[in-house]
Amino acid sequence: MDQLAFYQAKLAFEIDSWDVAEQQKQGKALLVVDGRSPVAYAAETLPGAINLPHRGIDAASTAQLPRDVLLVAFCDGIGCNASTKTALKLAELGFTVKELQGGLDWWKRDGYPTVAGGASCDINTAADCGCGG
């Protein structure tokens, strides 16, 4: 694979916080999917996100999801791969999906708001970061 093809492929499967926020602001059709546990989702998530823990993703759990919009999978961030597992399972089921680079962590670092917040997924807390979904 040449360099140009590599970067084109990478952008076909990843999205960053700015692009998600801009698409939301412009009212473009996309659905943000939090692949973490319900506990982590309840503590803090992205505005407009739905909770779909990756371990429970199957045809039945996704039957009501729209097929005509981009799904954006995310989790805590670099130290968590729930977003990758979520994106893989959704893609296997035929959805158009991208993975949010840096997840919740980079979303917040870029200055975007979260909802129902307060929990931290630092190693020094008792919060359930939910990466296991």
C-alpha positions in Angstrom: 0.0 0.0 0.0 1.4 3.4 -0.9 1.3 6.4 1.4 -1.6 8.1 -0.2 -3.8 4.9 0.0 -2.8 4.5 3.6 -4.0 7.9 4.7 -7.2 7.7 2.6 -8.0 4.4 4.2 -7.2 5.7 7.7 -9.6 8.7 7.2 -12.3 6.3 5.9 -12.4 4.6 9.3 -11.5 7.2 11.9 -13.0 10.6 12.9 -11.8 13.2 15.3 -13.6 15.3 17.9 -13.8 18.4 15.8 -15.4 16.6 12.8 -18.0 15.0 15.1 -18.8 18.3 16.8 -19.1 20.1 13.5 -21.4 17.5 12.0 -23.6 17.7 15.2 -23.6 21.5 15.0 -24.6 21.4 11.3 -27.3 18.8 12.0 -25.8 16.2 9.8 -27.0 12.6 10.4 -24.7 10.7 12.7 -25.2 8.6 15.8 -22.6 8.5 18.5 -22.3 5.1 20.1 -20.7 4.6 23.6 -19.4 1.1 23.7 -18.6 1.1 27.4 -20.5 -0.3 30.3 -23.9 1.3 31.4 -22.1 2.5 34.6 -19.5 4.4 32.7 -22.1 5.7 30.3 -24.3 7.0 33.1 -21.3 8.7 34.8 -20.1 10.7 31.7 -20.6 10.5 28.0 -20.8 12.6 24.8 -23.9 14.7 24.2 -26.4 12.7 22.1 -24.6 9.4 22.6 -26.5 6.1 23.0 -25.1 3.3 25.1 -24.4 0.0 23.3 -21.9 -2.0 25.3 -19.7 -3.9 22.9 -20.2 -7.3 24.5 -23.9 -7.2 23.8 -23.8 -6.1 20.2 -25.6 -8.4 17.9 -28.4 -8.3 15.3 -31.1 -8.1 18.0 -29.5 -5.3 20.0 -28.9 -3.2 16.9 -32.2 -3.9 15.2 -33.6 -0.4 15.9 -30.4 1.5 14.9 -30.7 3.6 11.7 -28.9 2.1 8.7 -28.7 5.4 6.8 -26.4 7.4 9.1 -22.8 7.2 10.1 -22.3 5.5 13.5 -19.3 6.9 15.5 -18.0 4.4 18.1 -16.1 5.6 21.2 -14.9 4.6 24.6 -12.6 6.2 27.2 -9.6 6.7 24.9 -6.2 5.3 24.1 -6.0 2.8 27.0 -9.4 1.3 26.1 -10.3 -0.7 23.0 -14.1 -0.9 23.5 -14.5 1.6 20.6 -12.6 -0.7 18.3 -14.6 -3.7 19.4 -17.8 -1.7 19.0 -16.8 -0.5 15.5 -15.8 -4.0 14.4 -19.1 -5.5 15.6 -21.2 -2.8 14.0 -19.3 -3.1 10.7 -19.7 -6.8 10.7 -23.5 -6.2 11.0 -23.4 -3.9 7.9 -23.4 -0.5 9.5 -21.3 2.4 8.3 -19.1 3.2 11.2 -16.0 5.2 12.2 -14.0 5.2 15.4 -13.6 8.4 17.4 -9.9 9.1 17.8 -8.9 9.4 21.4 -12.4 8.7 22.6 -13.9 10.5 25.6 -10.5 11.6 26.8 -9.5 13.5 23.6 -13.1 14.9 23.3 -12.7 16.6 26.7 -9.1 17.7 25.9 -10.4 19.4 22.8 -12.8 21.3 25.0 -16.1 19.7 24.1 -18.8 19.2 26.7 -19.9 15.9 28.2 -23.1 15.1 29.9 -24.0 13.4 33.2 -20.3 13.8 34.1 -18.1 13.5 37.1 -16.5 10.1 37.0 -12.8 9.7 36.2 -11.3 6.6 34.7 -7.9 7.3 36.3 -6.2 4.3 37.9 -6.4 6.0 41.3 -10.2 6.1 41.5 -12.8 3.5 42.2 -14.9 4.6 39.2 -15.8 1.9 36.8 -14.4 3.1 33.5 -16.3 0.4 31.8 -13.7 -0.5 29.1 -14.8 -4.1 29.5 -18.3 -3.2 28.3 
